[in-house]
Amino acid sequence: MTSTAASADLAETRTRTGGPDDGPNVLEHILGWTLVVVLAMFVTQLGLI
């Protein structure tokens, strides 16, 4: 067995973490950052910072 074959076998046997198979979605990033900004504005308006 070559080192390339060994590393390929290792990559195939890695445990899945349950995350999505595809990359991050642009819409999810936009909505996530929008939530962060709205939460920061809310906290600032309440005078908690």
N, CA, C and O atoms as a Tripos MOL2 file, in Angstrom:
@<TRIPOS>MOLECULE
protein
  196   195    49     0     0
PROTEIN
NO_CHARGES

@<TRIPOS>ATOM
      1 N           0.8520   -1.1850    0.0000 N.3       1 MET1
      2 CA          0.0000    0.0000    0.0000 C.3       1 MET1
      3 C           0.8930    1.2410    0.0000 C.2       1 MET1
      4 O           1.8370    1.3320    0.7850 O.2       1 MET1
      5 N           0.5990    2.1750   -0.8630 N.am      2 THR2
      6 CA          1.3930    3.3920   -0.9360 C.3       2 THR2
      7 C           0.8480    4.4210    0.0370 C.2       2 THR2
      8 O          -0.2520    4.2600    0.5680 O.2       2 THR2
      9 N           1.6090    5.4680    0.2700 N.am      3 SER3
     10 CA          1.1570    6.4950    1.2070 C.3       3 SER3
     11 C          -0.0690    7.2300    0.6660 C.2       3 SER3
     12 O          -0.9160    7.6810    1.4370 O.2       3 SER3
     13 N          -0.1630    7.3490   -0.6620 N.am      4 THR4
     14 CA         -1.3340    8.0030   -1.2540 C.3       4 THR4
     15 C          -2.5870    7.1670   -1.0230 C.2       4 THR4
     16 O          -3.6450    7.7060   -0.7000 O.2       4 THR4
     17 N          -2.4690    5.8660   -1.1880 N.am      5 ALA5
     18 CA         -3.6180    4.9920   -0.9620 C.3       5 ALA5
     19 C          -4.0090    4.9860    0.5100 C.2       5 ALA5
     20 O          -5.1950    4.9290    0.8370 O.2       5 ALA5
     21 N          -3.0180    5.0470    1.4030 N.am      6 ALA6
     22 CA         -3.3100    5.0520    2.8330 C.3       6 ALA6
     23 C          -4.0340    6.3340    3.2260 C.2       6 ALA6
     24 O          -4.9710    6.2970    4.0240 O.2       6 ALA6
     25 N          -3.6110    7.4610    2.6750 N.am      7 SER7
     26 CA         -4.2740    8.7160    3.0250 C.3       7 SER7
     27 C          -5.6750    8.7780    2.4210 C.2       7 SER7
     28 O          -6.5690    9.3900    3.0050 O.2       7 SER7
     29 N          -5.8780    8.1560    1.2650 N.am      8 ALA8
     30 CA         -7.2120    8.1220    0.6690 C.3       8 ALA8
     31 C          -8.1430    7.2560    1.5140 C.2       8 ALA8
     32 O          -9.3100    7.5970    1.7050 O.2       8 ALA8
     33 N          -7.6220    6.1300    2.0210 N.am      9 ASP9
     34 CA         -8.4410    5.2900    2.8960 C.3       9 ASP9
     35 C          -8.7930    6.0180    4.1800 C.2       9 ASP9
     36 O          -9.9100    5.8950    4.6820 O.2       9 ASP9
     37 N          -7.8470    6.7710    4.7110 N.am     10 LEU10
     38 CA         -8.0960    7.5260    5.9410 C.3      10 LEU10
     39 C          -9.1770    8.5800    5.7110 C.2      10 LEU10
     40 O         -10.0390    8.7840    6.5650 O.2      10 LEU10
     41 N          -9.1310    9.2480    4.5570 N.am     11 ALA11
     42 CA        -10.1150   10.2860    4.2610 C.3      11 ALA11
     43 C         -11.5110    9.6910    4.1310 C.2      11 ALA11
     44 O         -12.4920   10.3370    4.4990 O.2      11 ALA11
     45 N         -11.6130    8.4660    3.6140 N.am     12 GLU12
     46 CA        -12.9210    7.8450    3.4310 C.3      12 GLU12
     47 C         -13.5060    7.3430    4.7440 C.2      12 GLU12
     48 O         -14.7240    7.2090    4.8630 O.2      12 GLU12
     49 N         -12.6670    7.0650    5.7220 N.am     13 THR13
     50 CA        -13.1640    6.5000    6.9750 C.3      13 THR13
     51 C         -13.3740    7.5460    8.0520 C.2      13 THR13
     52 O         -13.6820    7.1940    9.1900 O.2      13 THR13
     53 N         -13.2180    8.8060    7.7310 N.am     14 ARG14
     54 CA        -13.4430    9.8520    8.7360 C.3      14 ARG14
     55 C         -14.9050    9.8710    9.1550 C.2      14 ARG14
     56 O         -15.8040    9.6190    8.3520 O.2      14 ARG14
     57 N         -15.1170   10.1690   10.4070 N.am     15 THR15
     58 CA        -16.4680   10.2310   10.9480 C.3      15 THR15
     59 C         -17.1320   11.5300   10.5300 C.2      15 THR15
     60 O         -16.5380   12.6030   10.6300 O.2      15 THR15
     61 N         -18.3500   11.4250   10.0670 N.am     16 ARG16
     62 CA        -19.1140   12.6130    9.6900 C.3      16 ARG16
     63 C         -19.5930   13.3300   10.9340 C.2      16 ARG16
     64 O         -19.9300   12.6870   11.9290 O.2      16 ARG16
     65 N         -19.6290   14.6410   10.8940 N.am     17 THR17
     66 CA        -20.0600   15.4240   12.0500 C.3      17 THR17
     67 C         -21.5260   15.8290   11.9610 C.2      17 THR17
     68 O         -22.0510   16.4470   12.8870 O.2      17 THR17
     69 N         -22.1820   15.4950   10.8820 N.am     18 GLY18
     70 CA        -23.5920   15.8340   10.7430 C.3      18 GLY18
     71 C         -23.8320   17.1620   10.0650 C.2      18 GLY18
     72 O         -24.9770   17.6040    9.9660 O.2      18 GLY18
     73 N         -22.7750   17.8120    9.5930 N.am     19 GLY19
     74 CA        -22.9270   19.0890    8.9150 C.3      19 GLY19
     75 C         -23.4270   18.9000    7.4970 C.2      19 GLY19
     76 O         -23.5560   17.7700    7.0280 O.2      19 GLY19
     77 N         -23.7110   19.9990    6.8090 N.am     20 PRO20
     78 CA        -24.1990   19.8890    5.4350 C.3      20 PRO20
     79 C         -23.1090   19.3780    4.5050 C.2      20 PRO20
     80 O         -21.9210   19.5920    4.7500 O.2      20 PRO20
     81 N         -23.5170   18.7030    3.4390 N.am     21 ASP21
     82 CA        -22.5620   18.1720    2.4780 C.3      21 ASP21
     83 C         -22.0200   19.2620    1.5670 C.2      21 ASP21
     84 O         -20.8600   19.2150    1.1550 O.2      21 ASP21
     85 N         -22.8450   20.2300    1.2560 N.am     22 ASP22
     86 CA        -22.3850   21.3010    0.3790 C.3      22 ASP22
     87 C         -21.7780   22.4250    1.2140 C.2      22 ASP22
     88 O         -21.8720   22.4270    2.4420 O.2      22 ASP22
     89 N         -21.1610   23.3710    0.5300 N.am     23 GLY23
     90 CA        -20.5130   24.4880    1.2060 C.3      23 GLY23
     91 C         -21.5440   25.4420    1.7940 C.2      23 GLY23
     92 O         -22.7480   25.2620    1.6110 O.2      23 GLY23
     93 N         -21.0610   26.4520    2.4990 N.am     24 PRO24
     94 CA        -21.9820   27.4160    3.1020 C.3      24 PRO24
     95 C         -22.7900   28.1680    2.0420 C.2      24 PRO24
     96 O         -22.2790   28.5250    0.9800 O.2      24 PRO24
     97 N         -24.0230   28.3910    2.3510 N.am     25 ASN25
     98 CA        -24.9190   29.0640    1.4240 C.3      25 ASN25
     99 C         -24.8190   30.5760    1.6390 C.2      25 ASN25
    100 O         -24.7670   31.0360    2.7800 O.2      25 ASN25
    101 N         -24.7910   31.3460    0.5600 N.am     26 VAL26
    102 CA        -24.6590   32.7940    0.6510 C.3      26 VAL26
    103 C         -25.8460   33.3910    1.4020 C.2      26 VAL26
    104 O         -25.6780   34.3050    2.2080 O.2      26 VAL26
    105 N         -27.0320   32.8780    1.1410 N.am     27 LEU27
    106 CA        -28.2210   33.4000    1.8200 C.3      27 LEU27
    107 C         -28.1310   33.1790    3.3290 C.2      27 LEU27
    108 O         -28.5350   34.0430    4.1070 O.2      27 LEU27
    109 N         -27.6100   32.0400    3.7420 N.am     28 GLU28
    110 CA        -27.4500   31.7790    5.1740 C.3      28 GLU28
    111 C         -26.4700   32.7560    5.8020 C.2      28 GLU28
    112 O         -26.6840   33.2060    6.9270 O.2      28 GLU28
    113 N         -25.4010   33.0910    5.0950 N.am     29 HIS29
    114 CA        -24.4390   34.0600    5.6060 C.3      29 HIS29
    115 C         -25.0790   35.4360    5.7520 C.2      29 HIS29
    116 O         -24.8940   36.1170    6.7610 O.2      29 HIS29
    117 N         -25.8250   35.8270    4.7440 N.am     30 ILE30
    118 CA        -26.4660   37.1480    4.7800 C.3      30 ILE30
    119 C         -27.4630   37.2140    5.9320 C.2      30 ILE30
    120 O         -27.4820   38.1930    6.6790 O.2      30 ILE30
    121 N         -28.2870   36.1870    6.0790 N.am     31 LEU31
    122 CA        -29.2650   36.1870    7.1710 C.3      31 LEU31
    123 C         -28.5830   36.1350    8.5310 C.2      31 LEU31
    124 O         -29.0390   36.7700    9.4810 O.2      31 LEU31
    125 N         -27.5020   35.3870    8.6260 N.am     32 GLY32
    126 CA        -26.7780   35.3030    9.8960 C.3      32 GLY32
    127 C         -26.1920   36.6410   10.3040 C.2      32 GLY32
    128 O         -26.3250   37.0580   11.4540 O.2      32 GLY32
    129 N         -25.5420   37.3150    9.3630 N.am     33 TRP33
    130 CA        -24.9530   38.6050    9.6900 C.3      33 TRP33
    131 C         -26.0270   39.6620    9.9390 C.2      33 TRP33
    132 O         -25.8270   40.5670   10.7490 O.2      33 TRP33
    133 N         -27.1570   39.5560    9.2550 N.am     34 THR34
    134 CA        -28.2580   40.4770    9.5190 C.3      34 THR34
    135 C         -28.7640   40.3030   10.9490 C.2      34 THR34
    136 O         -29.0490   41.2810   11.6400 O.2      34 THR34
    137 N         -28.8710   39.0570   11.3800 N.am     35 LEU35
    138 CA        -29.2880   38.7910   12.7610 C.3      35 LEU35
    139 C         -28.2850   39.3670   13.7520 C.2      35 LEU35
    140 O         -28.6850   39.9310   14.7710 O.2      35 LEU35
    141 N         -27.0030   39.2370   13.4780 N.am     36 VAL36
    142 CA        -25.9740   39.7810   14.3670 C.3      36 VAL36
    143 C         -26.0940   41.2950   14.4610 C.2      36 VAL36
    144 O         -26.0060   41.8560   15.5530 O.2      36 VAL36
    145 N         -26.2920   41.9590   13.3360 N.am     37 VAL37
    146 CA        -26.3910   43.4160   13.3260 C.3      37 VAL37
    147 C         -27.6460   43.8790   14.0650 C.2      37 VAL37
    148 O         -27.5910   44.8280   14.8470 O.2      37 VAL37
    149 N         -28.7630   43.2220   13.8220 N.am     38 VAL38
    150 CA        -30.0080   43.5980   14.4980 C.3      38 VAL38
    151 C         -29.8870   43.3820   16.0070 C.2      38 VAL38
    152 O         -30.3400   44.2200   16.7880 O.2      38 VAL38
    153 N         -29.2950   42.2940   16.4140 N.am     39 LEU39
    154 CA        -29.1020   42.0360   17.8410 C.3      39 LEU39
    155 C         -28.1850   43.0870   18.4630 C.2      39 LEU39
    156 O         -28.4410   43.5450   19.5760 O.2      39 LEU39
    157 N         -27.1170   43.4760   17.7570 N.am     40 ALA40
    158 CA        -26.2110   44.5030   18.2710 C.3      40 ALA40
    159 C         -26.9200   45.8470   18.3990 C.2      40 ALA40
    160 O         -26.7040   46.5740   19.3690 O.2      40 ALA40
    161 N         -27.7680   46.1800   17.4230 N.am     41 MET41
    162 CA        -28.5280   47.4260   17.5060 C.3      41 MET41
    163 C         -29.4900   47.4050   18.6760 C.2      41 MET41
    164 O         -29.6460   48.4090   19.3710 O.2      41 MET41
    165 N         -30.1400   46.2680   18.9000 N.am     42 PHE42
    166 CA        -31.0950   46.1350   19.9920 C.3      42 PHE42
    167 C         -30.3930   46.2860   21.3400 C.2      42 PHE42
    168 O         -30.8780   46.9960   22.2200 O.2      42 PHE42
    169 N         -29.2670   45.6270   21.4960 N.am     43 VAL43
    170 CA        -28.5120   45.6980   22.7590 C.3      43 VAL43
    171 C         -28.0200   47.1310   23.0000 C.2      43 VAL43
    172 O         -28.0510   47.6270   24.1260 O.2      43 VAL43
    173 N         -27.5740   47.7750   21.9390 N.am     44 THR44
    174 CA        -27.0930   49.1560   22.0730 C.3      44 THR44
    175 C         -28.2310   50.0980   22.4560 C.2      44 THR44
    176 O         -28.0490   50.9830   23.2910 O.2      44 THR44
    177 N         -29.3850   49.9150   21.8590 N.am     45 GLN45
    178 CA        -30.5350   50.7730   22.1690 C.3      45 GLN45
    179 C         -30.9980   50.5970   23.6080 C.2      45 GLN45
    180 O         -31.4840   51.5430   24.2290 O.2      45 GLN45
    181 N         -30.8470   49.3890   24.1350 N.am     46 LEU46
    182 CA        -31.2300   49.1550   25.5230 C.3      46 LEU46
    183 C         -30.1920   49.6790   26.5120 C.2      46 LEU46
    184 O         -30.4510   49.7390   27.7140 O.2      46 LEU46
    185 N         -29.0390   50.0530   26.0170 N.am     47 GLY47
    186 CA        -27.9870   50.5880   26.8720 C.3      47 GLY47
    187 C         -27.2540   49.5090   27.6480 C.2      47 GLY47
    188 O         -26.7230   49.7770   28.7260 O.2      47 GLY47
    189 N         -27.2160   48.3000   27.1230 N.am     48 LEU48
    190 CA        -26.5460   47.2120   27.8320 C.3      48 LEU48
    191 C         -25.0400   47.2030   27.5650 C.2      48 LEU48
    192 O         -24.2940   46.4730   28.2180 O.2      48 LEU48
    193 N         -24.6000   48.0070   26.6130 N.am     49 ILE49
    194 CA        -23.1540   48.0900   26.3370 C.3      49 ILE49
    195 C         -22.6580   49.4540   26.7310 C.2      49 ILE49
    196 O         -21.4700   49.7450   26.5860 O.2      49 ILE49
@<TRIPOS>BOND
     1     1     2 1
     2     2     3 1
     3     3     4 2
     4     3     5 am
     5     5     6 1
     6     6     7 1
     7     7     8 2
     8     7     9 am
     9     9    10 1
    10    10    11 1
    11    11    12 2
    12    11    13 am
    13    13    14 1
    14    14    15 1
    15    15    16 2
    16    15    17 am
    17    17    18 1
    18    18    19 1
    19    19    20 2
    20    19    21 am
    21    21    22 1
    22    22    23 1
    23    23    24 2
    24    23    25 am
    25    25    26 1
    26    26    27 1
    27    27    28 2
    28    27    29 am
    29    29    30 1
    30    30    31 1
    31    31    32 2
    32    31    33 am
    33    33    34 1
    34    34    35 1
    35    35    36 2
    36    35    37 am
    37    37    38 1
    38    38    39 1
    39    39    40 2
    40    39    41 am
    41    41    42 1
    42    42    43 1
    43    43    44 2
    44    43    45 am
    45    45    46 1
    46    46    47 1
    47    47    48 2
    48    47    49 am
    49    49    50 1
    50    50    51 1
    51    51    52 2
    52    51    53 am
    53    53    54 1
    54    54    55 1
    55    55    56 2
    56    55    57 am
    57    57    58 1
    58    58    59 1
    59    59    60 2
    60    59    61 am
    61    61    62 1
    62    62    63 1
    63    63    64 2
    64    63    65 am
    65    65    66 1
    66    66    67 1
    67    67    68 2
    68    67    69 am
    69    69    70 1
    70    70    71 1
    71    71    72 2
    72    71    73 am
    73    73    74 1
    74    74    75 1
    75    75    76 2
    76    75    77 am
    77    77    78 1
    78    78    79 1
    79    79    80 2
    80    79    81 am
    81    81    82 1
    82    82    83 1
    83    83    84 2
    84    83    85 am
    85    85    86 1
    86    86    87 1
    87    87    88 2
    88    87    89 am
    89    89    90 1
    90    90    91 1
    91    91    92 2
    92    91    93 am
    93    93    94 1
    94    94    95 1
    95    95    96 2
    96    95    97 am
    97    97    98 1
    98    98    99 1
    99    99   100 2
   100    99   101 am
   101   101   102 1
   102   102   103 1
   103   103   104 2
   104   103   105 am
   105   105   106 1
   106   106   107 1
   107   107   108 2
   108   107   109 am
   109   109   110 1
   110   110   111 1
   111   111   112 2
   112   111   113 am
   113   113   114 1
   114   114   115 1
   115   115   116 2
   116   115   117 am
   117   117   118 1
   118   118   119 1
   119   119   120 2
   120   119   121 am
   121   121   122 1
   122   122   123 1
   123   123   124 2
   124   123   125 am
   125   125   126 1
   126   126   127 1
   127   127   128 2
   128   127   129 am
   129   129   130 1
   130   130   131 1
   131   131   132 2
   132   131   133 am
   133   133   134 1
   134   134   135 1
   135   135   136 2
   136   135   137 am
   137   137   138 1
   138   138   139 1
   139   139   140 2
   140   139   141 am
   141   141   142 1
   142   142   143 1
   143   143   144 2
   144   143   145 am
   145   145   146 1
   146   146   147 1
   147   147   148 2
   148   147   149 am
   149   149   150 1
   150   150   151 1
   151   151   152 2
   152   151   153 am
   153   153   154 1
   154   154   155 1
   155   155   156 2
   156   155   157 am
   157   157   158 1
   158   158   159 1
   159   159   160 2
   160   159   161 am
   161   161   162 1
   162   162   163 1
   163   163   164 2
   164   163   165 am
   165   165   166 1
   166   166   167 1
   167   167   168 2
   168   167   169 am
   169   169   170 1
   170   170   171 1
   171   171   172 2
   172   171   173 am
   173   173   174 1
   174   174   175 1
   175   175   176 2
   176   175   177 am
   177   177   178 1
   178   178   179 1
   179   179   180 2
   180   179   181 am
   181   181   182 1
   182   182   183 1
   183   183   184 2
   184   183   185 am
   185   185   186 1
   186   186   187 1
   187   187   188 2
   188   187   189 am
   189   189   190 1
   190   190   191 1
   191   191   192 2
   192   191   193 am
   193   193   194 1
   194   194   195 1
   195   195   196 2
@<TRIPOS>SUBSTRUCTURE
     1 MET1         2 RESIDUE 1 A MET
     2 THR2         6 RESIDUE 1 A THR
     3 SER3        10 RESIDUE 1 A SER
     4 THR4        14 RESIDUE 1 A THR
     5 ALA5        18 RESIDUE 1 A ALA
     6 ALA6        22 RESIDUE 1 A ALA
     7 SER7        26 RESIDUE 1 A SER
     8 ALA8        30 RESIDUE 1 A ALA
     9 ASP9        34 RESIDUE 1 A ASP
    10 LEU10       38 RESIDUE 1 A LEU
    11 ALA11       42 RESIDUE 1 A ALA
    12 GLU12       46 RESIDUE 1 A GLU
    13 THR13       50 RESIDUE 1 A THR
    14 ARG14       54 RESIDUE 1 A ARG
    15 THR15       58 RESIDUE 1 A THR
    16 ARG16       62 RESIDUE 1 A ARG
    17 THR17       66 RESIDUE 1 A THR
    18 GLY18       70 RESIDUE 1 A GLY
    19 GLY19       74 RESIDUE 1 A GLY
    20 PRO20       78 RESIDUE 1 A PRO
    21 ASP21       82 RESIDUE 1 A ASP
    22 ASP22       86 RESIDUE 1 A ASP
    23 GLY23       90 RESIDUE 1 A GLY
    24 PRO24       94 RESIDUE 1 A PRO
    25 ASN25       98 RESIDUE 1 A ASN
    26 VAL26      102 RESIDUE 1 A VAL
    27 LEU27      106 RESIDUE 1 A LEU
    28 GLU28      110 RESIDUE 1 A GLU
    29 HIS29      114 RESIDUE 1 A HIS
    30 ILE30      118 RESIDUE 1 A ILE
    31 LEU31      122 RESIDUE 1 A LEU
    32 GLY32      126 RESIDUE 1 A GLY
    33 TRP33      130 RESIDUE 1 A TRP
    34 THR34      134 RESIDUE 1 A THR
    35 LEU35      138 RESIDUE 1 A LEU
    36 VAL36      142 RESIDUE 1 A VAL
    37 VAL37      146 RESIDUE 1 A VAL
    38 VAL38      150 RESIDUE 1 A VAL
    39 LEU39      154 RESIDUE 1 A LEU
    40 ALA40      158 RESIDUE 1 A ALA
    41 MET41      162 RESIDUE 1 A MET
    42 PHE42      166 RESIDUE 1 A PHE
    43 VAL43      170 RESIDUE 1 A VAL
    44 THR44      174 RESIDUE 1 A THR
    45 GLN45      178 RESIDUE 1 A GLN
    46 LEU46      182 RESIDUE 1 A LEU
    47 GLY47      186 RESIDUE 1 A GLY
    48 LEU48      190 RESIDUE 1 A LEU
    49 ILE49      194 RESIDUE 1 A ILE
